[in-house]
Amino acid sequence: MIIKMKKTTLLALLALFNGLLYAQDENQGEETTIYNSKGFNIGLNIGAYFPNKYTANLYDGYGFDIDGNRNTFENSFMYRKIILEYGGGYGQTDYIAQELNVAHNEWSFTESDMPVNMRYNPSFLVGLLGRYSVDERNAILINVNASKINVSGNFTITTNTSTPINQIPKNIQTFAIRGSEQRLLLQFGYQHLFGENEKFNFFAEGGLNISIAKFDKNEILINNLLIDLAQSYNVAGYPSYVTKRPIGTGYGAFAGMGLNIGINEGIRVQIAYSPTLENINIVKNPKLKIQHSAGLRAYYNF
C-alpha cells in the first residue's frame, strides 16, 4: 500500500507540473526566446545523494547464502570471522582476546551482539548529462549518475572478569562495522521549462530510472584489528556461502524540479531536486523505495 501511494504521489506531482506548464504557455502573449534553448547540450552534475536504509542490512554481518537467503547466526560472516577464524577456533591463536586484553575464555560474542542499526550515509553524486532540446521549452534527457555510498553501524562484544568475591561483572564493549556500495543511475526522460523570462525558468522533469547496485566492501574493526567480512563471499568448499559479491539491476522512475538559469547562448546552469523510485536489486525480493538527491548542473550547448 505504501509503495503504491509513493508511486501515485510521484505521478500526481508530474501531472500537476505538466498542467501548470501548459496553462502558463497558453497564457503567454508573446513567444519568448530562452537562452541556450535549442540543440544538444552536454553537462556535468555534482550533488548529494540521500539513500534510504532499506537495503543497509545487507552489511550487518549475517550475509546471504547461494540462494539469496539470509544466513543464521551460526552461518553468519561475523560468527565465522570472530569465533572460528580470529577467536581461537580449532585451537588457533585468539586474536580477539589479545585485542581485548583478556584471556581466551573471558569474552563472548552471541547473536544479541550482532548489529541492528545499519544505515547508509549521505554521499556525493556525480554524473554526465545529455539534453536534446526539441524546441525552446521541451527536451529529452539522458543522464548517467554515480555514487559510492558508505554504510555504518556498530556491534558489541562482552568481556567477563572475575572479582575477589566470585562475582562476574559483564563489560559490554562497542565496535564499528562498516561497508560501502557502488550505484550507477541511468535515466531516460523528459524536461519542460516554463516562464517568460529569457534567463530564469523553473522546470519539471520525469522518466525511467535504471539502478545498478554493487556490493563493494564490508568490514569490522575491533580496536586495532581490522577484519574483512567480504572475504566470505569467495570461500570455496562451503555451499552455504555465496561465491560472488551481490550485484543487480533494478527499474523504477525519477522526477525532478528546479531552477534553470541561462548564463549566455552557450551555457546554462540548473539547480535541481530529484526524488527517484528505485529498486536496489542486491537483496532477495527487493521493493521499490524512494531515494532523494539534489545538485548543481552545468550544460554546454553545441
C-alpha positions as CSV (number, residue, x, y, z in Angstrom):
1,M,0.0,0.0,0.0
2,I,2.8,2.4,0.9
3,I,4.7,1.7,-2.3
4,K,1.5,2.3,-4.3
5,M,1.0,5.6,-2.5
6,K,4.6,6.7,-3.3
7,K,4.1,5.8,-7.0
8,T,0.8,7.7,-7.1
9,T,2.4,10.7,-5.4
10,L,5.2,10.9,-8.0
11,L,2.8,10.5,-10.9
12,A,0.5,13.2,-9.3
13,L,3.4,15.6,-9.0
14,L,4.4,15.1,-12.6
15,A,0.8,15.6,-13.7
16,L,0.4,18.7,-11.6
17,F,3.6,20.2,-13.1
18,N,2.6,19.4,-16.6
19,G,-0.8,21.1,-16.1
20,L,1.0,24.2,-14.7
21,L,3.4,24.2,-17.7
22,Y,0.8,24.0,-20.4
23,A,-1.5,26.5,-18.6
24,Q,1.3,29.1,-18.4
25,D,2.3,28.5,-22.0
26,E,-1.2,29.1,-23.2
27,N,-1.4,32.4,-21.3
28,Q,1.7,33.9,-22.8
29,G,1.0,36.8,-25.1
30,E,4.3,36.6,-27.0
31,E,6.7,33.8,-27.6
32,T,10.0,34.3,-25.6
33,T,13.4,33.0,-26.7
34,I,15.1,31.2,-23.9
35,Y,18.9,31.3,-23.7
36,N,20.6,28.2,-24.9
37,S,17.2,26.7,-25.8
38,K,17.8,24.6,-28.9
39,G,20.1,21.7,-29.9
40,F,22.2,19.2,-28.0
41,N,23.6,20.0,-24.5
42,I,26.2,18.0,-22.7
43,G,26.7,18.7,-19.0
44,L,28.0,17.7,-15.6
45,N,26.2,17.1,-12.3
46,I,27.6,17.5,-8.8
47,G,25.4,17.0,-5.9
48,A,24.3,14.9,-2.9
49,Y,22.6,11.6,-2.7
50,F,20.4,10.5,0.2
51,P,19.7,6.8,0.1
52,N,17.1,5.2,2.4
53,K,18.1,2.4,4.8
54,Y,16.0,-0.3,3.2
55,T,19.0,-2.4,1.9
56,A,21.6,-1.4,4.5
57,N,21.1,-4.6,6.4
58,L,23.0,-6.4,3.6
59,Y,26.1,-5.2,5.5
60,D,25.0,-6.3,9.0
61,G,27.4,-9.3,9.1
62,Y,24.9,-12.0,8.5
63,G,25.4,-12.4,4.8
64,F,23.3,-14.4,2.4
65,D,23.6,-17.9,1.1
66,I,23.9,-19.0,-2.5
67,D,20.1,-18.9,-2.9
68,G,19.9,-15.3,-1.6
69,N,18.5,-16.3,1.8
70,R,19.8,-14.6,5.0
71,N,22.2,-16.7,7.0
72,T,21.6,-17.9,10.5
73,F,23.8,-16.6,13.3
74,E,25.9,-19.8,13.3
75,N,26.4,-19.5,9.5
76,S,26.9,-15.7,9.5
77,F,30.0,-14.0,8.2
78,M,30.7,-12.4,11.7
79,Y,30.4,-15.7,13.5
80,R,32.8,-17.3,11.1
81,K,35.3,-14.5,11.4
82,I,35.0,-13.6,15.1
83,I,34.5,-17.0,16.7
84,L,36.1,-19.5,14.3
85,E,39.0,-17.6,12.5
86,Y,40.1,-14.8,14.8
87,G,38.7,-16.0,18.1
88,G,40.7,-19.1,18.7
89,G,38.5,-21.6,16.9
90,Y,40.1,-25.0,16.0
91,G,42.9,-24.4,18.5
92,Q,44.2,-21.3,16.7
93,T,45.5,-18.1,18.2
94,D,42.8,-16.0,19.8
95,Y,43.5,-12.6,18.3
96,I,40.2,-11.2,19.7
97,A,41.3,-11.9,23.2
98,Q,44.6,-10.2,22.5
99,E,42.8,-7.0,21.3
100,L,40.5,-7.0,24.3
101,N,43.4,-7.7,26.7
102,V,41.6,-10.7,28.3
103,A,42.2,-14.4,28.4
104,H,40.8,-16.8,25.7
105,N,37.7,-17.7,27.9
106,E,37.0,-14.2,29.2
107,W,35.0,-12.9,26.3
108,S,31.8,-13.8,24.4
109,F,30.0,-13.0,21.2
110,T,26.4,-14.0,20.7
111,E,23.5,-13.2,18.4
112,S,22.4,-10.4,20.8
113,D,25.7,-8.7,20.0
114,M,25.0,-8.6,16.2
115,P,24.5,-5.1,14.5
116,V,20.9,-3.8,14.5
117,N,21.4,-0.2,13.5
118,M,22.9,-0.3,10.0
119,R,22.3,2.9,7.9
120,Y,23.6,4.5,4.7
121,N,25.3,7.8,5.0
122,P,24.6,10.7,2.6
123,S,27.1,10.7,-0.3
124,F,28.3,12.7,-3.3
125,L,26.6,12.2,-6.6
126,V,28.4,13.0,-9.9
127,G,27.3,12.4,-13.4
128,L,27.4,13.1,-17.1
129,L,24.3,14.6,-18.6
130,G,22.8,14.7,-22.1
131,R,20.0,17.1,-23.1
132,Y,18.4,17.4,-26.5
133,S,16.1,20.4,-26.9
134,V,13.4,19.6,-29.4
135,D,12.1,23.2,-29.0
136,E,12.6,26.2,-26.7
137,R,10.9,24.6,-23.7
138,N,10.9,20.8,-24.2
139,A,13.9,18.5,-24.0
140,I,14.8,14.8,-24.0
141,L,17.2,13.8,-21.2
142,I,19.8,11.0,-20.9
143,N,21.6,11.1,-17.6
144,V,24.3,8.9,-16.1
145,N,25.0,9.5,-12.3
146,A,27.2,7.5,-10.0
147,S,27.7,7.4,-6.2
148,K,29.8,5.4,-3.7
149,I,27.8,5.1,-0.5
150,N,29.2,4.3,2.9
151,V,27.3,2.1,5.4
152,S,27.9,2.3,9.1
153,G,26.7,0.7,12.4
154,N,28.1,-1.0,15.5
155,F,28.1,-4.3,17.3
156,T,29.2,-5.4,20.8
157,I,31.5,-8.0,22.5
158,T,31.1,-8.9,26.2
159,T,34.2,-9.4,28.4
160,N,34.0,-11.2,31.7
161,T,36.4,-10.6,34.6
162,S,36.3,-12.4,37.9
163,T,36.2,-10.5,41.2
164,P,37.6,-11.5,44.6
165,I,34.0,-12.3,45.8
166,N,33.5,-14.7,42.9
167,Q,31.1,-12.4,41.0
168,I,31.4,-12.0,37.3
169,P,30.6,-8.5,36.1
170,K,30.0,-8.0,32.4
171,N,31.7,-5.3,30.4
172,I,30.0,-4.6,27.0
173,Q,32.3,-3.0,24.5
174,T,31.1,-1.5,21.3
175,F,32.9,-1.7,17.9
176,A,32.3,-0.4,14.4
177,I,31.0,-2.3,11.4
178,R,31.1,-0.5,8.0
179,G,30.7,-1.1,4.4
180,S,30.3,0.6,1.0
181,E,28.2,0.2,-2.1
182,Q,28.5,1.5,-5.7
183,R,25.4,2.7,-7.5
184,L,25.0,3.8,-11.1
185,L,21.8,5.6,-12.1
186,L,20.8,5.6,-15.8
187,Q,17.9,8.0,-16.6
188,F,15.9,8.5,-19.7
189,G,13.2,11.2,-19.6
190,Y,11.6,14.5,-20.5
191,Q,12.1,18.0,-19.2
192,H,9.9,21.1,-19.6
193,L,10.9,24.7,-19.0
194,F,8.3,27.3,-18.2
195,G,8.1,31.0,-17.5
196,E,8.5,34.2,-19.7
197,N,12.0,35.2,-18.6
198,E,14.7,34.5,-21.1
199,K,17.3,33.7,-18.4
200,F,15.4,32.3,-15.4
201,N,12.9,29.5,-15.8
202,F,11.5,26.8,-13.5
203,F,11.5,23.3,-14.8
204,A,10.0,19.9,-14.1
205,E,11.1,16.5,-15.4
206,G,10.5,12.8,-15.2
207,G,11.1,9.4,-16.8
208,L,12.6,6.0,-16.4
209,N,15.4,5.2,-13.9
210,I,17.6,2.2,-14.0
211,S,19.7,1.5,-10.9
212,I,22.8,-0.7,-11.0
213,A,24.0,-1.5,-7.5
214,K,27.1,-3.4,-6.5
215,F,28.3,-4.6,-3.0
216,D,31.7,-3.1,-2.5
217,K,33.1,-3.9,0.9
218,N,32.2,-4.9,4.4
219,E,34.5,-4.9,7.4
220,I,34.6,-4.7,11.2
221,L,37.1,-3.0,13.5
222,I,37.9,-4.4,17.0
223,N,40.3,-1.9,18.4
224,N,43.3,-2.2,16.0
225,L,42.2,-5.5,14.4
226,L,40.6,-4.9,11.0
227,I,38.6,-7.9,9.7
228,D,37.3,-8.2,6.1
229,L,33.9,-9.8,6.1
230,A,33.7,-9.6,2.3
231,Q,36.3,-12.4,2.1
232,S,33.4,-14.8,3.0
233,Y,31.9,-14.2,-0.5
234,N,34.8,-16.1,-2.0
235,V,35.0,-19.1,0.3
236,A,35.5,-22.4,-1.6
237,G,34.0,-25.7,-0.2
238,Y,31.3,-24.0,1.9
239,P,28.0,-24.5,0.0
240,S,26.1,-22.3,2.4
241,Y,28.1,-19.2,1.3
242,V,27.7,-17.3,-1.8
243,T,30.6,-17.3,-4.3
244,K,30.4,-13.7,-5.5
245,R,29.6,-10.3,-4.2
246,P,26.0,-9.1,-4.8
247,I,25.3,-7.0,-7.9
248,G,21.9,-6.3,-9.5
249,T,19.9,-4.1,-11.8
250,G,16.5,-2.6,-10.9
251,Y,14.0,-0.5,-12.7
252,G,12.0,2.5,-11.4
253,A,11.2,6.1,-12.1
254,F,12.6,9.6,-11.5
255,A,11.1,13.0,-11.1
256,G,12.6,16.4,-10.7
257,M,12.1,20.1,-10.3
258,G,14.3,23.2,-10.0
259,L,15.6,26.4,-11.5
260,N,17.1,26.8,-15.0
261,I,19.5,29.7,-15.5
262,G,20.7,30.8,-18.9
263,I,24.1,32.3,-18.5
264,N,24.6,33.1,-22.2
265,E,23.9,31.5,-25.5
266,G,26.3,28.6,-24.8
267,I,26.0,27.8,-21.1
268,R,23.1,27.0,-18.8
269,V,23.0,26.1,-15.1
270,Q,20.3,24.2,-13.3
271,I,19.7,23.8,-9.6
272,A,17.7,20.6,-9.2
273,Y,16.0,18.4,-6.6
274,S,15.2,14.8,-7.8
275,P,13.3,12.0,-6.0
276,T,13.8,8.6,-7.5
277,L,11.8,5.5,-7.1
278,E,14.5,2.8,-7.1
279,N,14.6,-1.0,-7.0
280,I,18.0,-1.8,-5.4
281,N,18.3,-5.4,-6.7
282,I,21.1,-6.8,-4.4
283,V,18.8,-8.5,-1.9
284,K,16.1,-11.1,-2.4
285,N,12.7,-9.8,-3.5
286,P,13.7,-6.1,-3.4
287,K,11.0,-3.4,-3.2
288,L,10.7,0.0,-4.9
289,K,11.7,2.7,-2.4
290,I,12.2,6.4,-2.7
291,Q,15.7,7.9,-2.6
292,H,16.5,11.6,-2.8
293,S,19.2,13.7,-4.5
294,A,19.9,17.4,-5.1
295,G,22.6,19.0,-7.2
296,L,24.0,21.7,-9.4
297,R,24.1,21.0,-13.2
298,A,26.1,22.9,-15.8
299,Y,25.3,22.4,-19.6
300,Y,27.2,23.5,-22.7
301,N,25.3,23.9,-25.9
302,F,26.8,22.6,-29.2
